Structures are given as structure tokens and as C-alpha cells.
Amino acid sequence: MRTALLTGIFVCCLITPRLRAQEDSISRKLSIDLEFRPRFEYLNGFTNGSPGPVNGNFFMTQRNRVNINYTTRKLKLYGALQEIHLWGVDKKFSAVGSINAFELYAEPSLGKDWKLRVGRQAISLDNGRIFSAAPWGQQGRSHEGIRLLFHNKLESDLIFAFTRNYYEPFDRAYSPVAAHQYKHLWVHHLKSKLRAGFTLTTINAADVFKNAVSNNHYARITNGGRLEWISAPFYASFSGYYQHGQTNAQKTIQAWYIQPELALNSKKQTTRLGFELLSGERENAPDKDYSF
């Protein structure tokens, strides 16, 4: 049985001096943020299945990021350039893990409520359980594609993303996009406020993959959402998703996930009670995949 011990001291330093130029309160604004985030970790046997003794390892990663945001009345240009630096990894005092763009997109306005976002971008939907920018990781997580946004009383996001053969001079583990396995990704996110304090959120996604041996395409489809109810000081929600489609081994996917939650909010504290339940693999099911 694999044993693992992961202990860490996480020190996140956010330094954001802001530089502004060519600022016009009516038409144009340029802002530049600088972020430095070092993180210290101590690993002892993590991801190592060896039954013998394992020596602990202390190392540090550091994310250096420059965020550039230029906006006009009809256009937004945004870039988040980052370098992941490694200290004390593989007996090296200093090494570059990745030099990359976390986000790099153009967002023209299509009217009062419509926007189009084209380029590399983070996708954070609902509570982040299905789609998240993965802020806990130094490299984060982003996607390349097109996003059509409508935000009014009803919020709707339609997303198409893809992957390509990324240049790999640095470790893939520190790239925000290289870990993706899908060929194409389709996502629709809808959020609507209902009566009596209810809010309905739905997420429907299809990951399209390509078998490297047969060149055949297969898909994993996820359907579900969240129903929330707020009546101060009480909060309740129920989230549920179902996955179907095929795996790379041509197994039929039949997986699900649920998350109920209750909360009591006061001026001084919030008390939450909830759990997550995911379907898992079953014995004697060679043609089915129940892993969410």
C-alpha cells in the first residue's frame, strides 16, 4: 500500500505595485500588476511506492507573474505572463520550471450585455469543482479557445477550447495548459436567479479525445448543476453531475457526483455542513467505467 507524507509550509507573498499610463477615465486605461509568490514544501515519500526508506526533500517553487490589462470602451486586452522558478529541486540550487503565459486574450464588446473572449484564458465556473483556474497550483490552469459571454439577469457562457502540440523546453508540470489531454472541449454554463431566494446553475461539457493508436475520436460528456437557496441566515445547496460517453479503452462511462451543503451565517462566524460523494470503480465490470 502506498504511503505518503506531505508536509509543507506555504508562504505566499503578493506584491502588487501598480503602474498606470495613458489613463483616461472616459475611454482608456492601462494597468500593470506584479506578483511574486514563493512556496516552501517538505516531501517525505510523496508519490513514492518504494517499501524501503525514503529521504525527505525540502524545496521551494516561486511564481513570478506580470499582469497587463488594457481596456477601452469596446475592447479589453489582457495578458498574464509568468515564470515558475525552482529552488533546490534535483540537487540544483536554481532552475527554470516554465516560462509561459497563464492568460493572453482579447475581449471585444459586442453590445451592452455580450462579450467575446479569444485566446488563452482561465475558466472558473460555479464553485470551481468542475472547472477552476486551480489557484492552489503555482502554474494555475487555463485553456485556449473562444468564449461567448452574456451577463445580465441571466448569465450564459459558451466555451470552445482546444489543445495543440505545445513546445516543451521546460517541465510540463509547470505549464498551465500542457497537462490537458482533450482534443476539443465544449462547455455551456448557465446561471439564473429564480423566485424565493433560489438560484439555478447548470454546466454541460463535452471533452473530445483522440486515440493515439487508432486515431478514433471519443467523448466524455458531463451534465449537471447546482440549486442554491438563501434565506438569511440560512443557506442550502445541492450539486449533482452525471458523466457518460467512452474512455480510451472503449469502456462505457457511467459515473456520478453529488454534493449537498447546509450553512448558518452570522455576523461573527459561518458554520457549514456538507459532503462530497463520487462513484468509483466496481469489480467484475470490464466494459464499464464508474470513476467520476
BELSULPE-V6557 format. One record per backbone hydrogen bond with DSSP energy under -1.0 kcal/mol. CO is the residue of the C=O (numbers start at 1). NH is the residue of the N-H. Records with the same first field share a line. If there is no record, write none. Layout:
BEGIN
CO: NH ; NH
END
This chain:
BEGIN
5: 44
7: 42
19: 32
28: 24
29: 71
31: 69
32: 19
33: 67
35: 65
37: 63
39: 61
41: 59
42: 7
43: 57
44: 5
45: 48
57: 43
59: 41
60: 87
61: 39
62: 85
63: 37
64: 83
65: 35
66: 81
67: 33
68: 79
69: 31
70: 77
71: 29
74: 109
75: 72
76: 107
77: 70
78: 105
79: 68
80: 102 ; 103
81: 66
82: 100
83: 64
84: 97 ; 98
85: 62
86: 95
87: 60
89: 92
92: 88
95: 86
98: 84
100: 82
103: 80
104: 120
105: 78
106: 118
107: 76
108: 116
113: 151
114: 110
115: 149
117: 147
118: 106
119: 145
120: 104
121: 143
125: 128
131: 125
133: 141
134: 137
143: 121
144: 162
145: 119
146: 160
147: 117
148: 158
149: 115
150: 156
154: 152
155: 191
156: 150
157: 189
158: 148
159: 187
160: 146
161: 185
164: 166
171: 174
172: 175
176: 142
177: 180
183: 163
184: 208
185: 161
186: 206
187: 159
188: 204
189: 157
190: 202
191: 155
192: 200
195: 198
197: 230
198: 194
199: 228
200: 192
201: 226
202: 190
204: 188
205: 222
206: 186
207: 220
208: 183 ; 184
209: 218
211: 215
216: 211
218: 209
219: 246
220: 207
221: 244
222: 205
223: 242
224: 203
225: 240
226: 201
227: 238
228: 199
229: 236
231: 234
233: 265
234: 231
235: 263
236: 229
237: 261
238: 227
239: 259
240: 225
241: 257
242: 223
243: 255
244: 221
245: 253
247: 250
251: 247
252: 289
255: 243
256: 279
257: 241
258: 277
259: 239
260: 275
261: 237
262: 273
263: 235
264: 271
269: 266
271: 264
273: 262
277: 258
279: 292
285: 288
287: 252
289: 254
END
